[in-house]
Amino acid sequence: MKKSLTVNSAWLMFIMLFFLTIITMLFVVEFRFLKGIMNDYEETIRQVAVNKTSFFLNNLRGVTEGAARKLNGRPDRNAALKELPLFDHRITGAYILDATGRVVARTGIPPGDLPLEKFRSQPPRQGSRVLGVHAGDGAQTVVTVVTPLGKEWLALDFSIMDFQQELSQEFLGNTCKVAVFAGGKNPVVWPFERELLDQFSGREEKFYAGQLTYDVSSVTVGDPPWQLYFFLRENNFDTYRIITIMLLLFALYCCLYQFLVELWGVNSARTYFENIDFNIFNHVHEGVIISNNAGRVLFANQAAHEIFSAKGPLKGAKLREILGHIGDAPGEKNRYGTLTLKTADRLLEAIHSPIVKKGKVLGALTVIGAGGREEETCGRVLSRLMEVLPQGAVYVDRNHRVVQANLMARCYLGNLETGISIDAVDPELAGFIYRNMGSRSVKRVHLNSRQLDGEVIFVYDEEGIYAGTLVLLEASGQEVYPASTPEQAGAKTG
């Protein structure tokens, strides 16, 4: 046997909640993993650029120191200086400086912006030193490195073209670009158009090149320091990650909320009738059983206890244990309608009907009587039930005439005589019924003229032909408290 509709829904929501939780956790872990990979990739790019720049500067110092050793002991210094470009193809100029920084021998004209004043004020005490980056002969940019040469100093100009090409080829795409600056804003490598250089101050966190946006970071290399700037193309990964996780968490919250509603709504039929005195059903001769969606009996009147006396107390018992064939069968929904019950000594007729509110099945009402009298029995029980409902209830037949109305409905709509047309009672309500006739779902209605909210349920017979309309009404924005008897309802409405 299968569980009732609400229990099945609760289990379905639990399964969805479980899998959605697992998916959310997997997404969080996956995003962390991908973020770690991206951070490692970006750090690798930075380290490659730093290593290449450090190697370039150290190599220039090493070449300069080797050239100084080659010049030591050479009597003809001018000739020796001219041979240095053969020692390294990047050498474009060579100079010998005395202790004051004055040029005493050279292969060509020293760069006009060679910082000799700075060299005179702070000469290197030992080892080689990068003196600066400046324009050499023509438009070529060179790096000048000085190293001790006995009591004098050797200065070499190195072309940086190879270094520029190496970095440009290494970071050729648009994903990552590297810029190198020496001595403030002297560009050694600039990966963008020349006119964009004037727009770059070195303090930006974002840099815009055409239609592309880059995240900017920097690191310092060497002494004197060279500044490396990294331009990583903006990928909005963090934004996508936050949006995805928020959507998953929202879906998880909705499923959790629905699961709790389904779980706590098992006894919603009892909650719906919590203000009704069920003892009124003890005054009818037919058995009346109200059950929830879990198939548990919430209420059974005295007649029902007498019919099923062998079953013991009925409250809290499973409905299928009392009404076996009304219980669920695998792959089938709960069977509503007129059913035949067989007891030890007689046959009984039962009318098994759903209890619906706002389109949701809250439970079931089962009326049990002797065979052949089910319509009369059901009519009396439903009449009593309509009178104690907290809403105004009106039943209109297929000819749109009022068949039955409870006290609350008469309070809301006036004197509802049996047989009166619904058009004469309320044209707005009648128009709504005409427009929605044929619907198989519960329809919500708001009557502006009377400030009433309600639900309209269209009823069909066994052959699917329209049989009538049930209308439930209550005051807009007001809570209507049900009464146990028509007299008490009249006292409260008065």
C-alpha positions in Angstrom: 0.0 0.0 0.0 1.2 3.5 -0.8 1.2 6.5 1.6 -1.3 9.3 1.4 -0.8 12.3 -1.0 0.7 14.6 1.6 3.1 12.1 2.9 4.2 11.3 -0.7 4.7 15.0 -1.3 6.7 15.4 1.9 8.9 12.5 0.9 9.3 13.9 -2.6 10.2 17.3 -1.2 12.7 15.6 1.2 14.4 13.8 -1.7 14.6 17.1 -3.7 15.9 18.9 -0.6 18.6 16.2 -0.1 19.8 16.3 -3.7 19.6 20.1 -3.9 21.8 20.2 -0.7 24.3 17.8 -2.2 24.3 19.8 -5.5 24.8 23.1 -3.6 27.7 21.6 -1.6 29.3 20.3 -4.8 29.0 23.7 -6.5 30.6 25.4 -3.5 33.5 22.9 -3.5 33.8 23.1 -7.3 33.9 26.9 -7.2 36.6 26.8 -4.5 38.6 24.3 -6.6 38.3 26.4 -9.7 39.1 29.5 -7.8 42.2 27.8 -6.5 43.3 26.8 -10.0 42.8 30.3 -11.3 44.8 31.8 -8.4 47.6 29.3 -9.1 47.5 30.1 -12.8 47.7 33.9 -12.1 50.5 33.4 -9.6 52.4 31.2 -12.2 52.1 34.0 -14.7 53.4 36.5 -12.2 56.3 34.3 -11.3 57.2 33.7 -14.9 57.4 37.5 -15.6 59.3 38.1 -12.3 61.8 35.3 -13.1 62.4 36.6 -16.6 63.0 40.1 -15.4 65.3 39.1 -12.6 67.3 36.8 -15.0 67.6 39.7 -17.5 68.9 42.1 -14.9 71.3 39.6 -13.3 72.5 38.6 -16.8 73.3 42.2 -17.6 75.3 42.6 -14.4 77.2 39.4 -15.1 78.0 40.4 -18.7 79.2 43.8 -17.4 81.5 42.2 -14.8 82.9 39.8 -17.4 83.6 42.7 -19.8 85.5 44.5 -17.0 87.7 41.5 -16.4 88.4 41.4 -20.2 89.5 45.0 -20.2 91.8 44.7 -17.2 95.5 44.8 -18.3 94.6 45.9 -21.8 96.9 48.9 -22.7 94.8 50.1 -25.6 91.5 50.8 -23.9 89.8 52.4 -26.9 90.4 49.4 -29.1 89.3 47.1 -26.3 86.1 49.0 -25.9 85.3 48.6 -29.6 85.7 44.8 -29.3 83.0 44.6 -26.5 80.0 44.3 -28.8 81.6 41.0 -30.0 81.5 39.9 -26.3 77.7 40.3 -26.2 75.5 41.3 -29.2 73.2 43.4 -26.9 76.0 45.9 -26.1 75.4 49.2 -28.0 77.9 51.4 -26.3 80.8 51.3 -23.8 82.4 54.1 -21.6 85.1 54.3 -19.0 84.4 56.8 -16.2 86.9 58.2 -13.7 86.1 58.5 -10.0 84.3 61.8 -10.5 82.0 60.3 -13.2 83.8 62.1 -16.2 84.0 60.0 -19.4 87.7 59.3 -20.2 87.2 56.7 -23.0 84.2 55.8 -25.1 83.0 54.0 -28.2 80.4 56.7 -29.0 78.5 59.6 -27.6 77.0 58.7 -24.2 73.3 59.0 -23.8 72.2 62.5 -23.2 70.1 61.5 -20.2 72.8 59.3 -18.6 72.4 60.1 -14.9 76.1 60.9 -14.2 75.3 63.3 -11.5 73.5 60.6 -9.5 76.5 58.3 -10.2 78.9 60.9 -8.9 76.9 61.4 -5.7 76.2 57.7 -5.0 78.8 55.6 -6.9 78.5 51.8 -6.4 80.9 50.6 -3.7 81.3 47.1 -5.0 79.9 44.9 -7.8 77.8 46.1 -10.8 74.8 48.3 -10.7 72.0 49.1 -13.2 72.3 52.9 -13.6 69.1 53.5 -15.5 67.0 53.2 -18.7 67.3 55.9 -21.3 67.3 56.6 -25.0 70.4 55.5 -26.8 71.5 56.3 -30.4 68.4 57.0 -32.4 65.1 55.9 -31.0 66.5 52.7 -29.4 66.0 52.3 -25.6 69.0 51.0 -23.7 69.9 50.0 -20.1 73.2 51.3 -18.7 75.1 49.1 -16.2 78.3 50.2 -14.4 80.9 48.1 -12.6 84.3 48.8 -11.0 87.3 48.8 -13.3 90.3 49.3 -11.0 90.1 52.9 -9.8 87.8 53.7 -12.7 84.3 52.5 -13.8 83.1 50.7 -16.8 79.6 51.6 -18.1 77.9 49.5 -20.8 74.7 50.3 -22.7 72.5 47.2 -23.5 69.7 47.0 -26.0 66.4 45.8 -24.4 64.9 44.7 -27.7 65.4 41.0 -27.0 63.8 41.3 -23.5 60.8 43.2 -24.9 60.2 40.6 -27.6 60.5 37.7 -25.1 57.9 39.2 -22.8 55.6 40.2 -25.6 55.7 36.7 -27.1 55.2 35.1 -23.7 52.1 37.2 -23.0 50.8 37.6 -26.5 47.1 37.0 -25.9 44.5 39.2 -24.3 44.1 37.1 -21.2 47.2 38.4 -19.4 49.6 41.2 -20.3 52.8 42.5 -18.5 54.2 46.0 -18.4 57.7 46.8 -17.0 58.8 50.2 -15.8 62.2 51.4 -14.5 62.9 54.4 -12.5 59.4 55.6 -12.0 57.5 55.9 -15.3 60.2 54.9 -17.8 58.6 52.1 -19.8 60.8 49.1 -20.6 57.9 47.0 -21.8 54.4 48.4 -22.6 51.9 45.8 -24.1 49.2 48.3 -25.3 49.0 51.1 -27.8 51.4 54.0 -27.1 48.6 56.5 -26.5 47.2 54.4 -23.6 50.5 54.9 -21.8 49.5 58.5 -20.9 46.3 57.2 -19.3 48.2 54.8 -17.0 49.3 56.2 -13.6 50.3 52.9 -11.9 47.7 53.3 -9.1 44.7 51.9 -11.0 43.0 48.7 -9.9 41.1 48.5 -13.2 42.5 49.4 -16.7 40.4 49.8 -19.8 41.9 49.0 -23.2 39.3 49.4 -25.9 36.4 47.0 -25.1 38.4 45.0 -22.6 38.7 45.5 -18.9 41.8 44.3 -16.9 42.4 43.8 -13.2 45.8 45.4 -12.3 48.4 44.2 -9.8 52.1 44.9 -9.4 55.3 43.6 -7.9 58.8 45.1 -7.5 62.0 43.4 -8.8 65.7 44.3 -8.5 67.7 47.2 -7.0 67.2 49.9 -8.1 63.6 48.6 -8.3 61.9 47.8 -11.6 58.1 47.8 -11.3 56.1 45.0 -13.0 52.4 45.5 -13.7 50.1 42.6 -14.5 47.0 43.1 -16.5 44.6 40.1 -16.1 41.5 40.2 -18.2 38.4 40.6 -16.0 36.4 37.3 -16.1 33.6 38.1 -13.5 34.1 34.6 -12.0 33.4 35.8 -8.5 30.2 37.4 -9.6 29.0 34.3 -11.4 30.0 32.2 -8.4 28.0 34.4 -6.0 24.9 34.5 -8.3 24.9 30.7 -8.8 25.3 30.0 -5.1 22.6 32.5 -4.2 20.2 30.9 -6.7 21.0 27.5 -5.3 20.5 28.6 -1.7 17.2 30.3 -2.7 16.0 27.1 -4.3 17.2 25.2 -1.3 15.3 27.6 1.0 12.1 27.2 -1.1 12.3 23.4 -1.0 13.0 23.5 2.7 10.0 25.8 3.3 7.8 23.6 1.1 9.0 20.5 2.9 8.2 21.9 6.3 4.8 23.1 5.1 4.1 19.6 3.7 5.4 18.0 6.9 3.5 20.2 9.3 0.5 20.3 7.0 -0.3 16.6 7.6 -3.0 17.6 10.1 -4.1 20.6 8.2 -7.7 19.3 8.0 -7.9 19.3 11.8 -6.3 22.8 11.8 -8.9 24.0 9.2 -11.8 22.8 11.5 -10.1 23.7 14.8 -12.8 26.2 15.7 -15.7 23.8 14.9 -17.4 21.7 17.6 -17.2 18.2 16.1 -19.7 16.9 18.7 -22.5 18.2 16.5 -22.0 15.2 14.3 -22.8 12.9 17.3 -26.5 14.0 16.7 -26.7 12.3 13.3 -27.4 8.6 12.8 -24.8 8.1 10.1 -21.2 7.5 10.7 -18.9 10.5 10.1 -15.1 10.2 9.8 -12.8 13.1 9.1 -9.2 12.1 8.2 -6.0 14.0 7.3 -3.8 13.5 4.3 -1.7 11.0 6.2 -4.7 8.7 6.3 -5.1 9.2 10.1 -8.5 9.6 11.6 -9.0 13.1 13.2 -12.6 12.7 14.3 -15.2 9.9 14.3 -18.7 10.5 15.7 -20.6 8.1 18.0 -22.4 6.4 15.1 -19.0 5.6 13.4 -17.8 4.1 16.7 -20.9 1.9 16.9 -20.5 0.7 13.3 -16.9 -0.2 13.8 -17.0 -1.1 17.5 -14.7 -4.1 16.8 -12.0 -1.8 15.7 -11.7 -0.1 19.1 -11.0 3.7 19.4 -11.0 5.2 15.9 -9.3 8.5 16.6 -5.7 8.3 15.4 -6.2 4.9 13.6 -5.3 4.5 10.0 -8.3 4.9 7.7 -7.3 1.9 5.5 -7.5 -0.3 8.6 -11.1 0.8 9.1 -12.2 1.1 5.5 -9.9 -1.4 3.9 -10.8 -0.9 0.2 -10.9 2.9 0.6 -7.2 2.5 1.5 -4.6 3.1 -1.1 -3.5 0.6 -3.7 -0.1 0.8 -5.4 0.0 3.2 -8.4 -3.5 4.5 -7.7 -4.8 7.7 -6.1 -7.2 7.8 -3.2 -10.6 6.7 -4.6 -13.3 9.3 -3.9 -17.0 8.8 -4.5 -19.7 6.3 -3.3 -18.3 3.1 -2.0 -19.7 -0.1 -0.6 -18.5 -1.4 2.8 -19.0 -5.0 3.9 -19.1 -5.7 7.6 -19.7 -8.9 9.5 -23.5 -8.7 9.3 -24.4 -6.1 6.7 -23.5 -4.0 3.7 -23.1 -0.2 4.1 -22.7 2.7 1.7 -20.0 5.2 2.2 -19.4 8.6 0.5 -15.7 9.4 0.6 -15.1 13.1 -0.4 -12.0 15.4 -0.3 -11.7 18.5 1.9 -10.3 21.3 -0.3 -9.0 24.7 0.6 -7.4 27.1 -1.8 -7.0 24.3 -4.3 -5.2 22.1 -1.8 -6.6 18.8 -0.5 -6.4 18.9 3.3 -8.0 15.6 4.1 -11.2 13.6 3.5 -14.7 13.4 4.8 -16.4 9.9 4.9 -20.1 9.5 5.6 -21.3 6.0 6.3 -24.9 4.9 6.2 -27.3 2.1 5.2 -27.4 1.1 1.6 -29.9 3.0 -0.6 -29.9 6.1 1.6 -26.5 7.5 0.8 -27.8 10.6 -1.0 -30.2 11.5 1.9 -27.5 10.9 4.5 -24.9 12.8 2.7 -27.3 15.7 2.2 -28.0 16.0 5.9 -24.4 15.7 6.9 -23.2 18.2 4.3 -26.0 20.6 5.4 -24.7 20.4 9.0 -21.2 20.8 7.8 -22.1 23.9 5.7 -23.7 25.5 8.7 -20.6 25.3 10.8 -18.1 26.3 8.2 -16.2 29.5 9.0 -16.9 30.8 5.5 -20.1 31.6 3.8 -21.1 28.6 1.6 -23.5 28.7 -1.3 -24.3 25.8 -3.7 -25.7 26.8 -7.1 -27.1 24.1 -9.4 -26.5 23.7 -13.1 -29.3 26.2 -13.8 -27.6 28.8 -11.7 -30.2 28.7 -8.9 -29.3 28.6 -5.2 -29.9 25.2 -3.8 -28.4 25.7 -0.4 -26.7 28.5 1.6 -25.5 28.6 5.2 -26.0 31.4 7.7 -22.6 33.1 7.0 -23.5 33.3 3.3 -26.8 35.0 4.1 -25.0 37.5 6.3 -22.7 38.3 3.4 -25.1 38.2 0.4 -28.5 38.9 2.0 -31.6 36.7 2.0 -30.8 33.7 -0.1 -34.0 31.9 -0.8 -33.9 28.4 -2.3 -34.4 28.6 -6.1 -33.4 32.2 -6.5 -31.1 32.9 -9.5 -27.5 33.8 -8.7 -27.8 36.8 -11.0 -30.4 38.3 -8.7 -28.2 37.6 -5.6 -24.9 39.1 -7.0 -24.3 39.9 -10.7 -20.6 40.2 -10.1 -20.4 36.7 -8.7 -22.7 35.3 -11.4 -20.5 36.8 -14.1 -17.4 35.2 -12.6 -19.2 31.8 -12.5 -20.2 32.1 -16.2 -16.8 33.1 -17.3 -15.0 30.3 -15.6 -17.6 27.5 -16.1 -15.8 24.4 -17.3 -12.7 24.9 -15.2 -11.4 21.9 -13.3 -9.5 23.8 -10.7 -10.4 26.0 -7.8 -10.8 29.7 -8.8 -10.2 32.6 -6.5 -12.7 35.5 -6.7 -12.8 39.0 -5.2 -16.2 40.8 -5.0 -15.4 44.5 -5.1 -19.0 45.5 -4.4 -19.2 43.6 -1.2 -15.5 43.5 -0.2 -15.5 39.7 -0.1 -12.9 37.1 -1.1 -13.8 33.6 -2.0 -13.2 30.3 -3.8 -15.3 28.9 -6.6 -15.4 25.1 -7.1 -17.1 23.7 -10.1 -18.7 20.3 -9.5 -19.1 17.5 -12.1 -21.0 14.2 -12.0 -19.5 10.8 -12.7 -19.8 11.3 -16.4 -17.9 14.7 -16.3 -21.0 16.8 -16.9 -21.3 20.1 -15.1 -23.6 19.6 -12.0 -23.2 22.9 -10.0 -21.0 25.3 -8.3 -19.8 25.6 -4.7 -18.9 29.1 -3.5 -17.0 29.8 -0.3 -16.8 33.4 0.8 -15.2 35.4 3.6 -14.7 39.1 4.3 -11.6 40.7 2.8 -8.9 41.4 5.3 -11.0 40.1 8.2 -10.9 36.8 10.1 -14.2 35.1 10.3 -14.7 32.9 13.4 -16.9 29.9 13.0 -19.7 29.1 15.3 -20.7 25.7 16.6 -24.4 26.2 15.9 -26.5 28.5 13.7 -27.8 30.2 16.9 -24.2 31.0 18.0 -23.3 32.2 14.5 -26.3 34.5 14.6 -25.2 35.9 18.0 -21.6 36.5 16.7 -22.7 38.2 13.5 -25.2 40.2 15.4 
